[in-house]
Amino acid sequence: MLRPILSIAGGVIIAFVIVMAGDMISQSLAASAGAAPTDMNDRAAMEAYVAGLSTAVLFAMLATWTVAAFAAAFVAARFGRRGAWPGWVASGLFLCATAANLLMIPHPGWMAVAGVVLVIAAGWFGARVGSRGVARV
């Protein structure tokens, strides 16, 4: 039982590393919007900042979340060796983190919907691909 737990943790860690790398890239693309607010709790400042971001930056964030969800599920399913369920758990944990991000930082409505749908789809697909050839227990 330790192997699936460690594979889930590994998948989630890889997802967060991917998101951090994607955020660095997005920040370099978002330089034209100005510096991000220093106080993340200032909702009005965050709304103004996000509203100033280009659509390309928002799509880059969506792509990063999608790749991260796929990677989390794939790694957990592949190394958990228990079928697809470790991948579903890892992508579910990543979905919870994505939802928390969407609640804490104001995003456009279309991005919130697309983010949730893409994370779920990528997690499902990553778990399926990662579990291929693995005996189902």
PAVOSE-573023 format. One record per residue: z, x, y of N, C-alpha, C, O, CB in turn; residue number from 1; residue in one letter. Coordinates in Angstrom, 1 decimal. Atoms other than C-alpha are relative to their C-alpha. Glycine has a CB too. Layout:
// PAVOSE-573023
- n_Z_n_X_n_Y_ca_Z_ca_X_ca_Y_c_Z_c_X_c_Y_o_Z_o_X_o_Y_cb_Z_cb_X_cb_Y_num_residuo
- Z_X_Y_Z_X_Y_Z_X_Y_Z_X_Y_Z_X_Y_NUM_a
...
***
This chain:
// PAVOSE-573023
- n_Z_n_X_n_Y_ca_Z_ca_X_ca_Y_c_Z_c_X_c_Y_o_Z_o_X_o_Y_cb_Z_cb_X_cb_Y_num_residuo
- 0.0_0.8_-1.2_0.0_0.0_0.0_0.0_0.9_1.3_-0.3_0.4_2.3_1.2_-0.9_0.0_1_m
- 0.0_-0.9_-1.2_0.4_3.0_2.3_-1.4_0.3_0.5_-1.6_0.4_1.7_0.8_1.3_-0.3_2_l
- 1.4_-0.4_-0.4_-3.3_3.8_2.3_-0.6_-1.0_0.9_-1.2_-0.7_2.0_-0.9_0.1_-1.2_3_r
- 0.6_1.0_-1.0_-4.4_0.5_3.9_0.7_0.0_1.3_0.0_-0.2_2.4_0.1_-1.4_-0.6_4_p
- -0.7_0.0_-1.3_-1.7_0.7_6.5_-0.4_1.2_0.8_-0.6_1.0_2.0_1.6_0.0_-0.3_5_i
- 0.5_-1.2_-0.8_-2.7_4.2_7.5_-1.4_-0.1_0.4_-1.8_0.3_1.5_0.2_1.3_-0.9_6_l
- 1.4_0.2_-0.4_-6.3_3.2_7.5_-0.1_-0.9_1.2_-1.0_-0.7_2.0_-0.9_-0.5_-1.2_7_s
- 0.0_1.0_-1.1_-5.6_0.3_9.8_0.5_0.8_1.3_-0.2_0.6_2.3_1.0_-1.2_-0.2_8_i
- -0.5_-0.8_-1.1_-3.6_2.6_12.1_-1.1_1.0_0.5_-1.3_1.1_1.7_1.3_0.8_-0.3_9_a
- 1.1_-0.9_-0.3_-6.4_5.2_12.0_-1.2_-0.7_0.7_-1.7_-0.2_1.7_-0.5_0.7_-1.2_10_g
- 1.1_0.8_-0.6_-9.0_2.5_12.8_0.3_-0.4_1.5_-0.5_-0.3_2.4_-0.3_-1.2_-0.8_11_g
- -0.5_0.4_-1.3_-7.0_1.3_15.8_0.0_1.2_0.9_-0.4_1.1_2.1_1.3_-0.7_0.0_12_v
- 0.0_-1.2_-0.8_-6.5_4.8_17.1_-1.4_0.4_0.4_-1.6_0.8_1.5_0.8_1.2_-0.8_13_i
- 1.4_-0.4_-0.3_-10.2_5.6_16.8_-0.6_-1.0_1.1_-1.3_-0.6_2.0_-0.8_0.0_-1.2_14_i
- 0.4_1.0_-0.9_-10.9_2.3_18.7_0.5_0.4_1.4_-0.3_0.3_2.4_0.4_-1.4_-0.4_15_a
- -0.6_-0.3_-1.4_-8.6_3.3_21.6_-0.6_1.3_0.5_-0.8_1.4_1.8_1.5_0.1_-0.1_16_f
- 0.6_-1.2_-0.5_-10.1_6.8_21.8_-1.4_-0.3_0.5_-1.8_0.2_1.5_-0.1_1.1_-1.2_17_v
- 1.4_0.4_-0.4_-13.6_5.2_22.0_0.1_-0.7_1.4_-0.7_-0.5_2.3_-0.7_-0.9_-1.0_18_i
- -0.1_0.7_-1.3_-12.4_2.9_24.8_0.4_0.9_1.1_-0.1_0.8_2.2_1.1_-1.1_-0.2_19_v
- -0.3_-0.9_-1.1_-10.8_5.7_26.7_-1.2_0.9_0.4_-1.4_1.1_1.6_1.1_1.0_-0.5_20_m
- 1.2_-0.7_-0.3_-14.0_7.7_26.5_-1.0_-0.9_0.8_-1.6_-0.5_1.8_-0.7_0.6_-1.3_21_a
- 0.9_1.0_-0.7_-16.0_4.6_27.6_0.5_-0.3_1.4_-0.3_-0.4_2.3_-0.1_-1.2_-0.8_22_g
- -0.6_0.3_-1.4_-13.6_4.0_30.5_-0.3_1.2_0.9_-0.6_1.0_2.1_1.5_-0.2_-0.1_23_d
- 0.3_-1.2_-0.8_-14.2_7.6_31.7_-1.5_-0.1_0.4_-1.8_0.2_1.6_0.2_1.3_-0.8_24_m
- 1.4_0.1_-0.4_-18.0_7.0_31.6_-0.2_-1.2_1.0_-0.9_-1.0_2.0_-0.8_-0.3_-1.3_25_i
- 0.1_1.1_-0.9_-17.6_3.6_33.3_0.5_0.3_1.4_0.0_-0.1_2.4_0.8_-1.2_-0.6_26_s
- -0.5_-0.4_-1.3_-15.5_5.1_36.0_-0.9_0.9_0.8_-1.0_0.8_2.0_1.4_0.8_-0.2_27_q
- 1.0_-0.9_-0.6_-18.2_7.7_36.7_-1.1_-0.9_0.5_-1.7_-0.6_1.6_-0.5_1.1_-0.9_28_s
- 1.0_1.0_-0.5_-20.7_4.8_37.0_0.5_-0.8_1.1_-0.3_-1.3_1.9_-0.5_-0.9_-1.2_29_l
- -0.6_0.9_-0.9_-18.3_2.8_39.1_0.4_0.7_1.3_1.0_0.2_2.2_1.2_-0.7_-0.5_30_a
- -0.4_-0.7_-1.2_-17.9_5.5_41.8_-0.4_-0.6_1.3_0.2_-0.5_2.3_-0.6_1.5_-0.1_31_a
- 0.5_0.6_-1.2_-19.9_3.5_44.2_0.9_-1.2_0.5_0.8_-1.6_1.6_-1.5_-0.5_-0.2_32_s
- -0.9_1.1_-0.3_-17.3_0.7_44.1_1.2_0.4_0.6_2.1_-0.4_1.1_0.3_-0.8_-1.3_33_a
- -1.2_-0.5_-0.6_-14.7_3.0_45.5_1.0_0.3_-1.1_0.8_0.1_-2.3_0.6_-1.0_1.0_34_g
- -1.0_-0.4_0.9_-11.5_4.2_43.9_0.7_-1.3_-0.5_0.9_-2.3_0.2_1.1_0.9_0.7_35_a
- -0.8_1.2_0.6_-9.6_1.8_41.6_1.3_-0.1_0.7_1.9_1.0_1.1_0.2_0.2_-1.5_36_a
- -1.3_0.1_-0.6_-6.4_0.4_43.0_1.0_0.8_-0.7_1.0_0.8_-1.9_0.4_-1.5_0.1_37_p
- -1.0_-0.8_0.6_-3.4_2.5_42.4_1.1_-0.9_-0.6_1.7_-0.5_-1.6_0.7_1.0_1.0_38_t
- -0.9_1.0_0.5_-1.2_-0.6_41.9_-0.7_-1.0_-0.9_-1.4_-1.9_-0.4_0.8_-0.7_1.1_39_d
- 0.7_0.9_0.9_-2.5_-2.3_38.8_0.6_-1.4_0.0_-0.1_-2.4_-0.5_0.1_0.5_-1.4_40_m
- -0.6_1.3_-0.1_-0.1_-5.2_39.5_-0.5_-0.8_1.2_-0.2_-2.0_1.3_1.5_0.1_0.0_41_n
- 0.5_0.7_-1.2_-1.8_-6.1_42.8_-1.3_-0.7_-0.4_-2.4_-0.1_-0.4_-0.3_1.0_1.1_42_d
- 1.2_0.7_0.6_-4.1_-8.8_41.4_-1.1_-0.2_1.0_-2.3_-0.1_0.6_0.5_-1.4_-0.4_43_r
- 1.1_0.2_-1.0_-6.0_-9.4_44.7_-0.8_1.3_0.1_-2.0_1.2_0.2_0.6_-0.4_1.3_44_a
- 0.8_-1.2_-0.1_-6.9_-5.7_44.9_-0.8_0.3_-1.2_-1.9_0.8_-1.2_1.0_1.2_0.2_45_a
- 0.7_-0.1_1.2_-7.9_-5.7_41.3_-1.2_-0.9_-0.1_-2.3_-0.5_-0.5_0.9_-0.2_-1.3_46_m
- 1.1_1.0_0.0_-10.1_-8.8_41.7_-1.1_0.6_1.0_-2.3_0.5_0.6_0.5_-1.3_0.5_47_e
- 1.0_-0.5_-0.9_-11.8_-7.2_44.7_-0.7_1.2_-0.6_-1.9_1.4_-0.4_0.7_0.4_1.4_48_a
- 0.6_-1.2_0.6_-12.4_-3.9_42.8_-1.0_-0.4_-1.1_-2.1_0.1_-1.1_1.1_0.9_-0.6_49_y
- 0.9_0.5_1.0_-13.9_-5.7_39.8_-1.2_-0.7_0.5_-2.3_-0.5_0.0_0.8_-0.9_-1.0_50_v
- 1.1_0.7_-0.6_-16.0_-7.9_42.0_-1.0_1.0_0.6_-2.2_0.7_0.7_0.5_-0.9_1.1_51_a
- 0.9_-1.0_-0.6_-17.5_-4.7_43.5_-0.7_0.8_-1.0_-1.6_1.6_-0.7_0.8_0.9_0.9_52_g
- 0.7_-0.7_1.1_-18.5_-3.3_40.1_-1.4_-0.5_-0.2_-1.6_-1.7_-0.2_0.9_0.0_-1.3_53_l
- 1.3_0.5_0.3_-22.1_-3.4_39.2_-0.1_-0.6_-1.4_0.8_-0.3_-2.2_-1.0_1.2_0.1_54_s
- 0.2_0.6_1.3_-23.4_-5.3_36.2_-0.2_1.0_-1.0_0.3_0.8_-2.2_-1.2_-1.0_0.0_55_t
- 0.1_-1.1_1.0_-24.3_-2.1_34.5_1.3_0.5_-0.4_1.5_0.8_-1.6_-0.9_1.2_0.6_56_a
- -1.3_-0.4_0.4_-20.7_-1.0_34.6_0.7_-1.0_-0.9_1.3_-0.6_-1.9_0.9_0.3_1.2_57_v
- -0.6_1.1_0.9_-19.6_-4.3_33.1_-0.6_0.0_-1.3_0.1_-0.2_-2.3_-0.1_-1.3_0.7_58_l
- 0.7_0.0_1.3_-22.2_-4.1_30.4_0.4_1.3_-0.8_0.5_1.2_-2.0_-1.5_0.0_0.2_59_f
- -0.5_-1.2_0.7_-21.1_-0.5_29.6_1.4_-0.2_-0.6_1.7_0.2_-1.7_0.1_1.2_1.0_60_a
- -1.4_0.3_0.5_-17.5_-1.8_29.2_-0.2_-0.9_-1.3_0.5_-0.6_-2.3_0.8_-0.7_1.0_61_m
- 0.3_0.8_1.2_-18.8_-4.5_26.8_-0.5_0.8_-1.2_0.0_0.6_-2.3_-0.9_-1.2_0.4_62_l
- 0.6_-0.8_1.1_-20.8_-2.0_24.8_1.1_0.9_-0.6_1.2_1.0_-1.8_-1.1_0.9_0.6_63_a
- -1.1_-0.8_0.4_-17.7_0.2_24.6_0.9_-0.8_-0.9_1.3_-0.3_-2.0_0.8_0.7_1.1_64_t
- -0.9_0.8_0.8_-15.5_-2.6_23.3_-0.7_-0.4_-1.3_0.0_-0.4_-2.3_0.3_-1.3_0.8_65_w
- 0.7_0.4_1.2_-18.2_-3.6_20.8_0.0_1.2_-1.0_0.3_1.0_-2.2_-1.4_-0.4_0.3_66_t
- 0.0_-1.2_0.9_-18.5_-0.1_19.4_1.4_0.3_-0.5_1.5_0.7_-1.7_-0.6_1.2_0.8_67_v
- -1.3_-0.3_0.4_-14.8_0.4_19.3_0.5_-1.0_-1.1_1.2_-0.6_-2.0_1.0_-0.1_1.2_68_a
- -0.4_1.0_1.0_-14.2_-2.9_17.4_-0.7_0.3_-1.4_-0.1_0.2_-2.4_-0.4_-1.4_0.4_69_a
- 0.7_-0.4_1.2_-16.9_-1.9_14.9_0.6_1.2_-0.7_0.9_1.2_-1.9_-1.5_0.3_0.3_70_f
- -0.6_-1.3_0.6_-15.4_1.6_14.4_1.3_-0.3_-0.6_1.6_0.2_-1.6_0.1_1.1_1.1_71_a
- -1.3_0.2_0.5_-11.9_0.3_14.0_-0.1_-0.7_-1.4_0.6_-0.3_-2.3_0.8_-0.9_1.0_72_a
- 0.2_0.8_1.2_-13.0_-2.2_11.3_-0.6_0.9_-1.1_-0.2_0.8_-2.3_-0.8_-1.2_0.2_73_a
- 0.7_-0.8_1.0_-15.4_0.2_9.6_1.0_1.1_-0.6_1.1_1.2_-1.8_-1.2_0.7_0.6_74_f
- -0.9_-1.1_0.4_-12.8_3.1_9.4_1.1_-0.6_-0.9_1.4_-0.1_-2.0_0.6_0.7_1.2_75_v
- -1.1_0.6_0.7_-10.0_0.8_8.2_-0.5_-0.5_-1.4_0.2_-0.3_-2.4_0.6_-1.2_0.8_76_a
- 0.6_0.5_1.3_-12.2_-0.9_5.5_-0.4_1.1_-0.9_-0.1_1.1_-2.1_-1.1_-0.9_0.3_77_a
- 0.6_-1.2_0.9_-13.8_2.4_4.3_1.2_0.7_-0.6_1.2_1.0_-1.8_-0.8_0.9_0.9_78_r
- -1.1_-0.8_0.5_-10.5_4.3_4.0_1.1_-0.7_-0.6_1.9_-0.2_-1.3_0.5_0.9_1.1_79_f
- -1.0_0.8_0.6_-8.3_1.4_3.1_-0.2_-0.3_-1.5_0.7_-0.5_-2.3_0.1_-1.3_0.7_80_g
- 0.4_0.2_1.4_-10.2_1.0_-0.2_0.6_-1.3_-0.6_0.9_-1.3_-1.8_0.4_1.2_-0.8_81_r
- -0.5_1.3_0.5_-9.0_-2.6_-0.5_-0.9_-1.2_0.4_-0.5_-2.3_0.5_1.4_-0.3_0.5_82_r
- 0.9_1.0_-0.5_-12.1_-4.5_0.5_-0.1_-0.1_1.5_0.2_0.9_2.2_0.4_-1.4_-0.6_83_g
- 0.2_0.1_-1.5_-12.7_-5.8_4.0_1.3_-0.3_0.8_1.3_-0.1_2.0_-1.0_-1.1_0.3_84_a
- -1.2_0.5_-0.8_-9.2_-7.0_4.9_0.6_1.0_0.9_1.1_0.7_2.0_1.0_-0.5_-1.0_85_w
- -0.6_-1.0_-1.0_-7.9_-3.7_6.4_-0.9_0.1_1.3_-0.4_0.3_2.3_0.1_1.4_-0.7_86_p
- 0.9_0.0_-1.2_-11.0_-3.8_8.7_0.2_-1.2_0.8_0.2_-1.1_2.1_-1.4_0.1_-0.5_87_g
- -0.3_1.2_-0.8_-10.2_-7.4_9.7_1.3_0.1_0.7_1.4_-0.3_1.9_0.0_-1.2_-0.9_88_w
- -1.2_-0.2_-0.7_-6.7_-6.5_10.5_-0.1_1.0_1.2_0.4_0.7_2.3_1.1_0.6_-1.0_89_v
- 0.2_-1.0_-1.0_-7.7_-3.4_12.5_-0.8_-0.7_1.2_-0.4_-0.5_2.4_-0.8_1.2_-0.5_90_a
- 0.8_0.6_-1.1_-10.3_-5.4_14.5_0.8_-1.2_0.6_0.6_-1.4_1.8_-1.4_-0.6_-0.6_91_s
- -0.9_1.0_-0.5_-7.8_-8.2_14.9_1.0_0.5_1.0_1.3_-0.1_2.0_0.7_-0.8_-1.1_92_g
- -1.0_-0.7_-0.9_-5.3_-5.8_16.5_-0.8_0.4_1.2_-0.3_0.3_2.4_0.6_1.2_-0.7_93_l
- 0.8_-0.4_-1.1_-8.1_-4.5_18.7_-0.4_-1.2_0.9_-0.4_-1.1_2.1_-1.3_0.7_-0.4_94_f
- 0.3_1.2_-0.8_-9.0_-8.1_19.7_1.2_-0.4_0.8_1.0_-0.8_1.9_-0.4_-1.1_-1.0_95_l
- -1.2_0.4_-0.8_-5.4_-8.7_20.7_0.1_0.9_1.2_0.5_0.5_2.3_1.3_0.2_-0.9_96_c
- 0.0_-1.0_-1.1_-5.6_-5.5_22.9_-1.0_-0.4_1.0_-0.8_-0.3_2.2_-0.2_1.4_-0.5_97_a
- 1.1_0.4_-0.9_-8.9_-6.7_24.4_0.5_-1.3_0.8_0.2_-1.3_2.0_-1.3_-0.3_-0.8_98_t
- -0.4_1.2_-0.7_-7.4_-10.1_25.2_1.1_0.3_1.0_1.1_-0.3_2.1_0.6_-1.1_-1.1_99_a
- -1.0_-0.4_-0.9_-4.4_-8.5_26.8_-0.6_0.6_1.2_-0.2_0.4_2.4_1.0_1.0_-0.6_100_a
- 0.7_-0.6_-1.1_-6.7_-6.4_28.9_-0.7_-1.1_0.9_-0.6_-1.0_2.1_-1.1_1.0_-0.5_101_n
- 0.7_1.1_-0.7_-8.7_-9.5_29.9_1.0_-0.8_0.8_0.6_-1.4_1.9_-0.8_-0.9_-0.9_102_l
- -1.0_0.8_-0.7_-5.5_-11.3_30.9_0.6_0.8_1.2_1.0_0.2_2.2_1.1_-0.5_-0.9_103_l
- -0.7_-0.8_-1.0_-4.0_-8.4_32.9_-0.9_0.4_1.1_-0.5_0.4_2.3_0.6_1.3_-0.7_104_m
- 0.9_-0.4_-1.0_-7.1_-7.3_34.7_-1.1_-1.1_0.2_-1.7_-1.5_-0.8_-0.7_1.4_-0.4_105_i
- 0.9_1.1_-0.1_-9.3_-10.0_36.2_-1.5_0.5_-0.2_-2.0_1.4_0.4_0.1_-0.6_1.5_106_p
- 1.4_-0.3_0.3_-12.8_-9.9_34.7_-0.8_-1.3_0.3_-0.3_-2.4_0.3_-0.1_0.4_-1.5_107_h
- 0.9_1.2_-0.1_-15.8_-12.2_35.3_0.1_-0.9_-1.3_0.3_-0.3_-2.3_-1.4_0.3_0.3_108_p
- -0.1_0.9_1.1_-15.7_-15.3_33.1_-1.0_0.3_-1.1_-0.6_0.3_-2.3_-0.2_-1.4_0.4_109_g
- 1.0_-0.3_1.0_-18.9_-14.4_31.3_0.3_1.2_-0.8_0.0_1.3_-2.0_-1.4_0.2_0.7_110_w
- -0.4_-1.2_0.7_-17.5_-11.0_30.5_1.1_-0.2_-1.0_1.1_0.4_-2.1_0.4_1.1_1.0_111_m
- -1.1_0.3_0.9_-14.3_-12.4_29.0_-0.6_-0.7_-1.3_-0.1_-0.3_-2.4_1.0_-0.9_0.7_112_a
- 0.6_0.8_1.2_-16.3_-14.8_26.7_-0.8_1.0_-0.8_-0.6_1.1_-2.0_-0.9_-1.2_0.5_113_v
- 0.8_-0.9_0.7_-18.8_-12.1_25.8_0.8_1.1_-0.7_0.5_1.4_-1.9_-1.1_0.7_0.9_114_a
- -0.8_-1.1_0.6_-16.1_-9.5_25.1_0.7_-0.5_-1.2_0.7_0.2_-2.2_1.1_0.4_1.0_115_g
- -0.7_0.6_1.1_-14.2_-11.8_22.8_-1.0_-0.2_-1.2_-0.7_0.2_-2.3_0.7_-1.3_0.3_116_v
- 1.0_0.3_1.0_-17.3_-12.9_20.9_-0.5_1.3_-0.6_-0.6_1.4_-1.8_-1.2_-0.8_0.6_117_v
- 0.5_-1.3_0.5_-18.7_-9.3_20.6_1.0_0.8_-0.8_0.7_1.4_-1.8_-0.5_0.8_1.2_118_l
- -1.0_-0.7_0.7_-15.4_-7.9_19.5_0.2_-0.6_-1.4_0.4_0.1_-2.4_1.4_0.0_0.7_119_v
- -0.2_0.7_1.2_-15.0_-10.5_16.8_-1.2_0.3_-0.9_-1.1_0.6_-2.1_0.1_-1.6_0.2_120_i
- 1.2_-0.2_0.8_-18.6_-10.1_15.6_-0.1_1.5_-0.5_-0.4_1.7_-1.6_-1.3_-0.3_0.8_121_a
- 0.1_-1.4_0.4_-18.5_-6.3_15.6_1.1_0.4_-1.0_0.9_1.1_-1.9_0.2_0.9_1.3_122_a
- -1.0_-0.2_0.9_-15.2_-6.3_13.8_-0.3_-0.6_-1.4_-0.1_0.1_-2.4_1.3_-0.6_0.4_123_g
- 0.4_0.5_1.3_-16.5_-8.6_11.1_-1.1_0.8_-0.7_-1.0_1.1_-1.8_-0.5_-1.5_0.2_124_w
- 1.0_-0.8_0.5_-19.6_-6.6_10.7_0.5_1.4_-0.5_0.1_1.9_-1.5_-1.2_0.2_1.0_125_f
- -0.6_-1.3_0.4_-17.7_-3.3_10.6_0.8_0.0_-1.2_0.7_0.9_-2.1_0.8_0.6_1.2_126_g
- -0.8_0.1_1.2_-15.4_-4.5_8.0_-0.9_-0.2_-1.2_-0.6_0.3_-2.3_1.0_-1.2_0.1_127_a
- 0.9_0.2_1.1_-18.3_-5.7_5.8_-0.7_1.3_-0.4_-0.8_1.6_-1.5_-1.0_-1.1_0.4_128_r
- 0.7_-1.2_0.2_-20.2_-2.5_6.2_0.9_1.1_-0.6_0.6_1.8_-1.6_-0.7_0.6_1.2_129_v
- -1.0_-1.0_0.5_-17.1_-0.4_5.6_0.5_-0.2_-1.4_0.9_0.7_-2.1_1.2_0.1_0.9_130_g
- -0.5_0.3_1.3_-16.1_-2.2_2.5_-1.1_0.0_-1.1_-0.7_-0.3_-2.3_0.7_-1.4_0.0_131_s
- 1.1_0.0_1.1_-19.5_-2.0_0.7_0.3_1.0_-1.0_0.6_2.2_-0.7_-1.3_0.2_0.7_132_r
- -0.1_-0.9_1.1_-19.2_-0.4_-2.6_1.5_0.2_-0.4_1.8_1.0_-1.3_-0.6_1.3_0.3_133_g
- -1.4_-0.2_0.3_-15.4_-0.7_-2.6_0.5_-1.2_-0.9_0.1_-2.4_-0.6_0.9_0.0_1.3_134_v
- -0.5_1.0_0.9_-13.7_-2.6_-5.4_0.9_-1.0_0.8_1.8_-0.5_1.5_0.8_0.6_-1.2_135_a
- -0.8_1.0_-0.8_-12.2_-5.9_-4.0_1.3_-0.2_-0.9_1.2_-0.5_-2.1_-0.8_-1.3_0.2_136_r
- -1.3_0.2_0.7_-8.5_-6.2_-4.9_0.7_-1.2_0.5_1.8_-1.6_0.1_0.9_1.2_0.1_137_v
***
